[in-house]
Amino acid sequence: MSKASFKRLPGFRDFPPEDLRFRNHIFDAWRRVALRYGFQEYDGPPLEALDLYVEKSGPEIVGQLYNFRDKGDREITLRPEMTPSLARILSERSRSMPKPIRWFSMPQLFRYERQQRGRLREHFQWNVDVVGEDDVAADAEVVAVAIDGLRELGLTHEDFRARVSSRRLLAGLLGALGVTEEHLAAAFAIVDKLQREGDKTAQRLRDEAGLDSEQAAQVLELLVGATLDELAERFNGHEGVAAEVARLQTYVGYLQAMGLGDYVEFDLSVVRGLAYYTGIVFELFDTGGELRAICGGGRYDRLLELVGGEPLPAVGFGMGDVVLGELLKDHGLGPGPDAGVDYFIVCVDAEQRELALAIAHAQREQRRSVAYALREQGVAKQFKTAGALGAREVIVLGPDEVARGNAVVRVMASGEEREVSLEELR
């Protein structure tokens, strides 16, 4: 047989124990926070019908997917995101469910994209959604979950911020400053690239959004420095703008009441590129500006209808583990040292093997972790293995002690030893 060499696919990860422990450290924090807020966990299949994503995002998304035709002649894809799956699941059952629906999941997702720091071709994502509630309290609740998810992992307001905005507010402001309905989508796309393109923004607003130089300058002025209070004063007579400013002020007020005000910044340039967002949107960024968005989300009140469900308001976010993992490593935040096993059993002679198995099984039934050598080995080598496994204590079964009905238990950290009855161990 030939010796083939198989490499991991580009953009994918292996998870040996130390990496899986780091991943589970993130997962455990996500799950604790979601449950603390009263959310229920759900999941769905990793394969979905291709049309589910084409319906939501348009045919151009197909180039980013791992899609194929299956043996049943169906066009399917590995799921690139979870919200369409949520919409599909709820379209079949939401009418009989009490509202609001508070669900979360942590799926593995796949996109065929160019790799860079914080972006791979697969990742795990924390999805949190409130469905069936249009009050701004639901928007505030969702971003609070996202913020607390990072705080649970040891990050503070010095490490990240939630940048919040509103698509309805931005649409009202752009309209008030001269952007027509037909140019609104182009203006949104320009604003979405403000952080990357900077100086080109004014020219693009003139060329692509139908504004003159003065109007473009006014838009830029609002994008880079306007506060909610300033907008409330300046556009007090503009009904569409005033209502959305008031909504955002209430939203920020709720977060301040929760003690999370230091984490929130108003930023009109946050648009969220996904076309289905309809209201307040937000993104979480590291304060150092070194990484891509850690998290993004907002209100999407029409998605369930797109996949055949009832018209329900909804708000949610997705937070990926890749960017978050980079941020945690940058700050030296991760799981504590491996707790190791509770006991390692050392047999001085082969005669103690069956006794060791009996003790190990009895301790495991009491929910303690136990390991031992799987073949006959010298005492020194067994102790070395116990140290490598991080054993808290070693149970030594020697012929003299066993003859007296005892075992020697050594505390590995201190070397302290005591004799314990075999009956107590079994």
C-alpha atoms as one frame of an Amber mdcrd trajectory, in Angstrom:
protein
   0.000   0.000   0.000   1.217   3.507  -0.795   1.835   5.950   2.033  -0.531
   8.788   1.226  -0.119  12.171   2.893  -3.388  13.885   3.724  -3.390  17.532
   4.713  -6.137  19.453   6.432  -8.271  21.425   3.996  -7.355  25.135   3.839
  -9.508  27.304   6.064 -10.515  24.442   8.348  -9.291  23.552  11.838  -8.381
  20.523  13.879  -9.213  20.583  17.571  -6.700  18.611  19.618  -7.579  18.562
  23.350  -5.934  21.890  24.241  -7.677  23.702  21.356 -10.987  22.001  22.029
 -10.721  23.074  25.668 -10.314  26.694  24.509 -13.307  26.342  22.183 -15.421
  24.792  24.933 -14.370  27.613  27.265 -16.034  30.020  24.807 -19.056  27.767
  24.292 -19.610  27.355  28.032 -19.591  31.134  28.545 -22.011  31.666  25.659
 -24.375  29.013  26.974 -24.259  30.286  30.566 -25.153  33.825  29.502 -27.945
  32.780  27.123 -29.554  30.569  29.760 -29.161  33.340  32.330 -31.274  35.573
  30.057 -33.961  32.920  29.673 -33.140  31.730  26.134 -33.681  28.134  24.993
 -31.143  26.262  22.884 -32.011  24.806  19.477 -30.155  23.422  16.471 -30.786
  22.393  12.880 -29.171  20.312  10.130 -25.793  21.349   8.657 -27.233  20.798
   5.162 -30.021  23.013   3.858 -31.743  23.648   0.535 -29.716  26.105  -1.546
 -32.845  28.148  -2.301 -33.169  29.053   1.385 -30.110  31.316   1.069 -30.755
  32.481  -2.488 -34.205  33.647  -1.373 -32.692  35.654   1.479 -29.472  37.003
  -0.030 -29.803  36.700  -3.811 -28.093  34.390  -6.336 -24.694  36.074  -5.888
 -24.276  34.308  -2.534 -23.841  30.951  -4.301 -20.199  31.775  -5.057 -19.488
  31.843  -1.304 -21.124  28.500  -0.500 -20.164  24.838  -0.333 -23.077  23.744
  -2.506 -23.712  20.645  -4.589 -26.429  18.424  -6.032 -27.116  15.420  -3.806
 -28.077  11.855  -4.776 -31.739  12.824  -4.632 -31.057  15.454  -7.325 -31.578
  18.289  -4.814 -29.555  21.527  -4.801 -28.214  21.767  -1.268 -25.448  23.536
   0.662 -23.558  23.425   3.907 -25.228  26.147   5.987 -23.344  29.477   5.791
 -25.432  31.123   8.530 -28.140  30.146  10.997 -30.860  32.786  10.783 -32.493
  31.348   7.616 -32.613  27.944   9.318 -34.258  29.580  12.328 -36.797  31.228
  10.040 -37.505  27.900   8.318 -37.959  26.078  11.631 -40.266  28.749  13.017
 -42.277  29.005   9.806 -43.568  25.506  10.564 -44.437  26.056  14.247 -44.420
  29.694  15.362 -48.196  30.193  15.083 -48.781  27.837  18.007 -45.944  29.174
  20.178 -46.202  31.823  22.909 -44.425  35.059  22.038 -41.795  36.301  22.253
 -39.696  33.302  21.258 -36.223  33.454  22.832 -33.878  30.944  21.177 -30.113
  30.536  20.827 -27.789  28.117  19.043 -24.076  27.497  18.461 -23.845  25.931
  14.979 -20.822  25.249  12.813 -21.068  27.312   9.601 -19.253  27.147   6.269
 -18.350  29.757   3.647 -15.919  29.496   0.768 -14.087  32.777   1.400 -10.570
  34.137   1.297  -8.777  33.378   4.552  -7.411  36.158   6.732  -6.921  36.840
  10.407 -10.252  36.264  12.098 -11.833  34.623   9.035 -11.728  30.963   8.039
 -13.887  28.789   5.824 -15.608  27.278   8.813 -16.428  28.670  12.210 -18.781
  28.235  15.106 -21.233  31.013  15.793 -23.371  32.027  18.741 -26.809  32.973
  17.416 -29.268  34.675  19.770 -32.720  35.785  18.606 -35.936  37.227  20.008
 -38.888  36.609  17.671 -42.375  38.057  18.024 -41.625  41.312  19.865 -41.269
  44.706  18.176 -40.662  46.795  21.305 -37.212  48.356  21.537 -36.714  46.455
  24.794 -36.102  43.333  22.680 -33.364  45.134  20.746 -31.718  46.205  24.008
 -32.028  42.697  25.458 -30.231  41.138  22.501 -27.252  43.510  22.492 -27.009
  43.105  26.289 -26.650  39.343  25.794 -23.831  39.937  23.300 -22.018  42.333
  25.636 -22.386  39.997  28.601 -21.130  37.102  26.505 -17.797  38.909  26.174
 -17.784  40.105  29.782 -18.288  36.497  30.894 -14.983  35.685  29.169 -13.111
  38.412  31.038 -13.279  41.276  28.519 -14.190  44.785  29.720 -15.306  48.121
  28.250 -11.615  48.893  27.751 -11.391  45.946  25.338 -14.495  46.280  23.133
 -17.458  48.471  22.247 -20.924  47.930  20.807 -21.376  50.401  17.961 -25.095
  50.930  17.422 -27.177  52.628  14.752 -30.526  52.325  12.972 -31.189  51.676
   9.310 -34.536  53.458   9.556 -32.866  56.456  11.166 -30.138  56.543   8.525
 -32.731  56.275   5.749 -34.658  59.198   7.272 -31.526  61.320   7.609 -30.349
  60.603   4.075 -33.789  61.445   2.756 -33.853  64.693   4.723 -30.490  65.635
   3.235 -31.482  65.009  -0.371 -31.008  61.290  -1.137 -33.934  60.066  -3.238
 -35.563  56.659  -2.829 -33.906  55.355  -5.997 -30.450  56.292  -4.673 -31.005
  55.037  -1.113 -29.508  51.564  -1.630 -26.392  53.076  -3.241 -26.049  55.552
  -0.347 -26.304  52.732   2.202 -23.560  50.816   0.397 -21.324  53.918   0.440
 -21.905  54.524   4.155 -21.171  50.862   4.867 -17.660  51.346   3.424 -16.951
  54.615   5.241 -14.381  53.083   7.612 -12.460  51.518   4.702 -12.717  54.237
   2.063 -12.714  57.434   4.128 -11.744  60.251   1.751 -13.495  58.615  -1.208
 -16.887  58.772   0.506 -17.793  62.359  -0.419 -16.959  61.779  -4.082 -18.995
  58.571  -4.154 -21.962  60.315  -2.544 -21.843  62.838  -5.377 -21.289  60.334
  -8.157 -23.512  57.464  -7.016 -26.068  58.885  -4.569 -27.121  61.979  -6.523
 -25.951  64.581  -3.983 -24.264  67.913  -4.608 -21.085  68.896  -2.750 -22.899
  70.662   0.103 -25.288  67.765   0.670 -22.437  65.237   0.626 -20.549  67.312
   3.185 -23.605  67.427   5.445 -23.991  63.641   5.261 -20.324  63.134   6.144
 -20.625  65.554   9.045 -23.449  63.481  10.516 -21.691  60.180   9.912 -18.463
  61.040  11.692 -19.586  63.015  14.705 -23.300  63.536  15.310 -24.741  62.509
  18.678 -28.306  61.407  19.292 -29.013  64.608  21.215 -27.714  66.708  18.309
 -29.872  64.784  15.852 -32.918  65.186  18.096 -32.410  68.954  18.158 -31.538
  69.423  14.499 -34.279  67.201  13.051 -36.989  67.826  15.627 -39.518  68.750
  12.940 -38.767  65.758  10.720 -41.230  63.100  11.847 -39.415  60.058  10.458
 -36.072  61.079  11.948 -37.424  62.248  15.303 -39.275  58.984  15.962 -36.196
  56.887  15.251 -33.952  59.113  17.348 -36.382  58.702  20.245 -36.374  54.933
  19.749 -32.570  54.818  19.872 -32.494  57.064  22.932 -34.833  54.649  24.702
 -32.650  51.734  23.594 -29.478  53.337  24.954 -31.345  54.273  28.139 -32.275
  50.629  28.743 -28.646  49.572  28.353 -27.536  52.296  30.745 -30.115  51.074
  33.262 -28.535  47.611  32.993 -25.130  49.119  33.793 -23.852  48.555  30.245
 -23.741  52.169  29.072 -19.934  52.249  28.985 -19.985  49.559  26.294 -22.232
  51.420  23.846 -21.332  54.002  21.179 -23.681  55.608  18.661 -22.219  55.280
  15.158 -24.317  56.059  12.076 -21.784  54.378   9.789 -22.846  50.953  11.097
 -25.197  49.770   8.372 -24.809  45.960   8.307 -24.467  44.792   4.743 -27.237
  42.211   4.888 -30.259  43.668   3.146 -32.853  42.131   5.443 -32.068  44.337
   8.469 -34.903  46.776   9.044 -34.225  48.797  12.212 -31.617  49.105  14.955
 -28.337  47.408  14.070 -25.090  46.938  15.968 -21.580  45.535  15.735 -19.054
  44.752  18.460 -15.439  45.784  17.811 -12.202  45.582  19.772 -11.137  49.027
  20.963  -7.670  48.541  19.489  -9.104  48.341  15.979  -6.982  45.296  15.192
  -9.721  42.855  14.261 -12.826  42.452  12.160 -16.220  42.787  13.858 -16.561
  40.324  16.731 -20.322  40.260  16.427 -23.069  41.790  14.339 -26.822  41.873
  14.415 -29.993  43.877  14.550 -33.676  43.887  13.752 -34.925  41.843  10.787
 -38.717  42.060  10.718 -39.399  40.478   7.308 -37.226  37.363   7.117 -39.804
  34.840   8.350 -42.190  35.950   5.606 -39.503  35.333   2.971 -39.436  31.621
   3.829 -43.199  31.175   4.105 -43.741  31.966   7.784 -46.057  34.389   9.509
 -45.074  38.084   9.608 -43.256  38.310  12.932 -40.833  40.991  14.134 -37.420
  39.639  15.090 -34.043  40.798  16.374 -30.842  38.844  16.839 -27.094  38.559
  16.363 -24.327  36.191  15.343 -20.935  36.057  17.116 -18.170  33.941  15.607
 -15.582  32.021  17.591 -12.623  32.808  15.285 -12.405  36.585  15.797 -13.341
  36.226  19.460 -10.632  33.611  19.930  -8.046  36.000  18.488  -9.170  38.765
  20.848  -9.070  36.499  23.901  -5.562  35.324  23.018  -4.416  38.923  22.502
  -5.539  39.673  26.059  -4.211  36.459  27.570  -7.721  35.269  28.404  -8.533
  31.604  28.172  -9.438  28.597  30.269  -7.515  28.011  33.474  -5.080  25.131
  33.792  -6.456  21.691  32.984  -7.913  20.205  36.161  -6.526  16.784  35.245
  -7.906  13.546  36.681  -8.975  13.064  40.272  -7.117   9.767  40.785  -4.421
   7.704  39.108  -4.137   4.115  40.377  -0.636   2.630  40.611  -0.260  -1.134
  40.836   3.033  -2.247  42.406   2.527  -5.813  41.110   0.327  -7.387  38.457
  -1.659  -9.104  41.220  -3.369  -5.799  42.072  -4.786  -5.294  38.545  -8.303
  -6.608  39.216  -8.484  -4.668  42.480  -7.428  -1.528  40.605 -10.216  -2.048
  38.055 -12.791  -2.498  40.811 -11.666   0.675  42.604 -11.567   2.671  39.356
 -15.100   1.679  38.412 -16.440   2.381  41.890 -14.899   5.866  41.885 -16.147
   6.602  38.380 -19.669   5.708  39.491 -19.229   8.436  42.121 -18.459  10.870
  39.238 -14.721  11.024  39.889 -12.240  10.802  37.019  -9.791   7.900  37.251
  -6.955   6.646  35.046  -4.380   3.858  35.279  -1.760   2.177  33.107  -3.314
  -0.111  30.517  -0.370  -2.505  30.602   2.035  -3.660  33.287   4.620  -0.932
  34.000   7.153  -0.019  36.637   6.044   2.142  39.538   8.203   5.088  38.454
   6.737   5.100  34.958   3.213   4.935  36.372   3.918   7.977  38.564   5.310
   9.802  35.542   2.094   9.095  33.638   0.062  10.297  36.624   1.970  13.588
  36.549   1.451  13.992  32.795  -2.301  13.519  33.267  -2.381  16.088  36.067
  -3.646  13.592  38.636  -4.682  15.262  41.884  -4.020  12.132  43.930  -2.404
   8.730  43.299  -3.801   5.557  44.832  -0.924   3.084  45.330  -1.826  -0.580
  45.627   1.135  -2.359  47.172   1.115  -6.013  48.324   1.779  -5.235  51.994
  -0.853  -2.492  52.242  -3.428  -4.556  50.323  -2.807  -7.483  52.671  -3.796
  -5.176  55.543  -6.921  -4.061  53.631  -5.530  -0.609  52.792  -4.096   1.504
  49.970  -1.674   4.438  50.119  -3.047   7.720  48.759  -0.476  10.357  47.820
  -1.356  14.025  47.196   0.696  14.875  44.119   1.081  18.592  44.861   2.517
  18.154  48.369   3.749  14.559  48.443   1.713  13.960  51.599   0.643  10.314
  52.039  -2.055   8.561  54.042  -3.446   5.042  54.258  -7.097   4.572  53.248
  -9.257   1.475  53.700  -9.958  -0.452  50.516 -13.607  -0.650  51.570 -13.734
   3.133  51.538 -12.386   3.205  47.986 -14.727   0.481  46.717
